[in-house]
Amino acid sequence: MSFAKVVQKIKSEIDFYKSLAKDTEGASGIEYAIVAAMVAVVIAGLSGGMGASITTLFGTIKDALKPITP
């Protein structure tokens, strides 16, 4: 690829990203995605403390079940 083509490609990429930065149509979608990501982080943080109690609960259930003998 010639140097002129590389420069032209870089210019077209710059123009594309400039137009993308000016476009505000998808802004609300991005905002919803950020809020959803924050909610996911909070849920993941809270579920870490519940992991031990869930393990204990299933351990108790497992111990309460009698093994089936053929």
Helices and strands as residue ranges (DSSP letters): H 3-22, H 27-64
